[in-house]
Amino acid sequence: MADPRKNLYERYEPVRRYVEVGFWIAVMALQAVFNTSVALVDARTRAEPPATWQILVWEGSSHLVLLALVPAIVAVERWLSPLPRRQLLRYLAGHALASVAFSVVHVVAMFALRALAYAAVGERYDFAGWSGQWGYEYLKDVRAYASIVFGIWAYRLFMLRLQGEARVLDAPEERAAPLQPLSPPETSTEPEGVESAMPEAPPPAPPPPPTRPERFLVRKLRREFLIAAGDIDWLQAEGNYVGLHVNGHDYLLRATLTDFLAQLDPATFMRVHRSHAVNLGRIKEIEPLDGGDARLHMHDGTTVPCSRRYRDALGAGAG
């Protein structure tokens, strides 16, 4: 029985991975059934229709490879999504290059599976002219790639709404300084023709320190509550949001990771990865990895990646 004290997102989280995997399996299976049915109907109009088993192999191999490539597209979308909106061209160019690689892998793996299936029944699959067919295959693959990316984006938007959003509490307005009475102008006692020495101008005041938020107002499933900045365990860039991980809970703040870190105390929070930052006081253990990278074990039981470029700075900050 579900725990009534848990909200919808907290009850969904334990089965989230199973739902995501099952969704893509169901989508690819339905698409394979639909395309196979269309191909079988179309085969009846040909003078020399292919055998039914051949059509099943063609469609089955294609959709099996597409299903296997979904995690790669998810990884690409996660890698590109932290780019700010002003770098839209870079975002689109990244997906364009990824779609080419996606199509090449799809065609090669699909043909390999077909060759194995044909060999299993004592037939030989004809690869002749496959390079000329790639342009046609790419036009189909780029539509499949765009559909999968759109599905990932829509699901991420749904999860953001389900998790709820946080915002920085507005700082109280500073009261205006009271007006000082005007003093009468001073009369000079210097004789005419003698210039008085002008006092040196005082040095300019140093710029005020950046405003650092101390608390955040969190709206989650029609509830509002406050979290303190010091309670944040670690942060993760998630598109145009920053994920705040606090005591096992996730909250989303509409900001980029770079801009948000500029508002936090650099002695407490440090960037350790392209899309991750941590509260130094919440690091339990630093696990070195091959290549100079590291894995950070946090006190809340989670792990955060640490790339090589931030490793030295992390050691100095943690020390």
N, C-alpha and C positions, 0 to 999 in steps of 0.2 A: 504494500500500500504506500502511495506517495506521501512524503512528509509534508503536512500542510504548512509548515513553517518555511518551506523552500518556495521561491518564486518559479515562474515558468522556465526561465533560463537555467536556473540551478537544477531543475528536474530534467531538463533536456541535455545538459552537458554530459552525463555519464553515457548516454546512448548516441551522442552526436556523431561519432566516427562511424558507427554502424549505419546510421541513417544516410550519411553522406555517401558511403560506399554503395549502399543498397540503391540509392537514387540513381547513380550513374550506371549501375548494372541494369536497372530497369529501363532507363532511357535508351541505352544501346541495344538492349534486347528488343524493345518495341520498334526501334528504328530498323533493326535487322529484319524483323518479321514483316514490316511494311515494305521495305525495299525488295525483299525476296518475293513477296506476293506480286509486286509490280513487275519484277523481272520474269516471273513465271507466266504472267498474262502476256507480256511482250514477246516471250519466246514462241507463243503459239502463232504469231503472225509471221515468223521467219520461215524461209524455205527449208533451211536446215537448222532446226532448233537445237540448242544444246541440251544435254541430259539434265535431268532434275538435280542429280548429285553435284554436277558442275556448278549450277547456279547456287546451290547451298554452300559449296566451298568458297565461291567468289564472295558472296555477301558475308558469310560467316568469318572469313579471314580478315576482311576489311574492318568489320565492326569490332572484332576481337583486338586488333591492333589499336583502333581508336580508343577503346576502353583502357588499354594498357598505357596509352599516352596521356590520359587525363591528369594523373599526378604530376607529370612534367609541365603541363600547361598551368596547373595550379601553382607550381613553383615559380614559373616565369612571371605569372601575374603578381605573385607575392613579391618578387624581386623588383618588378617595375612599378608597383603601386605606390611606394613611398615618394616617387618623383612629384614635386609640386606642380600645380596646374600650369605655371608659366613654362614648364618644360614638356608641353603636350606633344610637340613634334618628336622629341626624344622618346617619349612613351610610345607613340605610334610607330616610330621607326624600329624600336625594339620588338614590338609585336610583329611587324612586317618580316623582320629577319627570322624571328622564331617560327612564323608560319611557313617559311621556306624549309627550315630544318624539319619542322613537323611533317611536311608533305613528303620530303625525301625519305625520312625514317618510315613513314606510313607505307609508301610504295614499296620500298625494299623489303620490309618485314612482311607485308601482305603477299608479295610475290614468293617469298621464301616459304611461307606457310602453304601457299597453293602448290608449290613444287613438291613439298613433303606429302601433301594429301594425294596428289596425282601419283606419286611414286608408291604410295601405300596400296593403290589399286592397280598397279602395273602400267600406269600411263605416264606420259612425259608432258610436263607443262611447257608451253612455248613462250620463251622470253623475247622472241623476235620483235623488234620495234618498240621495246619498253621505254627507251629514251624519248622516242617521239610521242609516246602517250603521256609522258610526265606533265606536259603543259596542260593537257585536258584533265589529268588527275589533280593538278594543283588548283585549278578553278573550283573543283569540288571540295578539295581539302581546305581551301581558305574559307569557304562558307562554313564547313564543319568547325574549323578553328575559331572563327568569330562567334559561332553559336555557343561553343563551350566557354569562351571567355565571357560572353554576356551572361551565361548561366552562373558562372563563378561570381561575377560582379553583383548580380541580383541577389544571390544568396548572401554575399558579404553585407549588402545593404540591409537585408532582412535581419541578419545577426546583430548589426549595429543598433537597429531599432529595438531588438529584443533585449540587448544588454543595457540600453539606456545611455544617456549622455551626461557628461559632467561639464561644469563651466566654472571659471574662476570667479569668486565673489568680488563684486565691485568694491574698490577701496572707498572709504568714506571721504567725502569732499572736504578739502582743507578750508578752514575758515579764513576769511580774508583778514589781513592784519589791520588793526584799528588805525584810523587816520590820525597822524600826528599834527598838532597845531603848527601853523606856519610861524617861523621866527622872523623878526624884522631883519632886513638886510644889514649886514655889518658895514660900518663906515670905515674907510681906510684912514689911518693917521699918518701915512707916509706922505712926505712933501711931494708936491707936483714935480714930475720929471724923473722921479725915482721909482723904478719898477719893483714891486714886491715879489719876493721869491714864491713861486707857485709850489704848493706841496705836491709831492709825487703821488700819482694815482695808486690806490691800493691794488695788489695783485688780484687777478680774477678768481672768484670762488671756484673751488673744484666742482665738477658736475655731480649732481646728486646720485647716490647709488641706485641701481635698477630696482624697480618695485618687484618684490618677490611675494607671490601669493602664499598665504599661510593656510588657507582652507579652500575647499572646493564644494560647491553645491551640486549634488548628484541627483538627477532625475532618472528613476528606473522603475518602469512599470507602474506609473502613477504615484510613486512614492518619492519623497525628497528627504535627503539627509546630508550631513556634512562629513567630510573626511579631511584630515590634516595632511599637509604636504609631507611632513616627516614620516607619515605612516606608509608612504608609497614604497613598495619593495623594489620594483623595477618597471621600466617603461618600454613600449614597443611601438614603432611606427606602423600604422595600419591605414594606408592610403592618405586621405586628408584628415585622419584622426591620429591621436596618440592613445594607446591603450595603457591605462593606469592599473597596475596589478597591486592590490591592497589586501593583505590578509586573506589570500585565497579568492578574492573577488576581482572581477574585471570591470572597469569603467572606461568610457570613451570620451575624450576631450577633443573638440574640433580645433586642431592646430597641427603644425608640423613638429617633428621631434626637435629639430634645430632651434626653432623659435621658442618652443616651450622650455628647453633646457637653459636658454638664455635667461629665463625668469627664476630658475632654481639656484640654490646655493651650490657653487662649483666645488666647495669643500665637502659636500655631502653626496651630490649626484654627479656621475661621470659617464660619458659615452664609452661603450665597450665594443660596439659593433655598428655597422652601417645603419641598422634599424633597431638597435637596443641600447638602453642606458640603465644603470643600476644605482641603487642607494648603497653606498660603500659600507654603511653600518649593517646592512642586511646580508652581506656575503658570508657564507659559512665556510666554503672551501673553494680553492682554485685548482682545477684539474688540468695539468698541461696535456696538450694533444700534439700529434705529429704536425710538422710544418710551422710551429711557432704559435698556433692558435691555442685556445684554452676553453674549458667549460666551467662556468661558474655555478656552484651549488648554493642556492639561497636558503635562508632559514625557513622559508615557507614550504620547502620541499621541491621547488621547481628548479630548472636549470636554464641558464642564459648563455648563449654563445658569446665568446670574446675573440675577436679577430687579432691577428698578429700585429697590426699597426697600432692597436690600442693597448697591447699587452704591457709594454714598459711603463706607460703612463699609469696604468692600473696598479702596478706594483708600487710606484712611488706614491700614488694617492692612498692606497690601502695601508701603506706603511706609516 
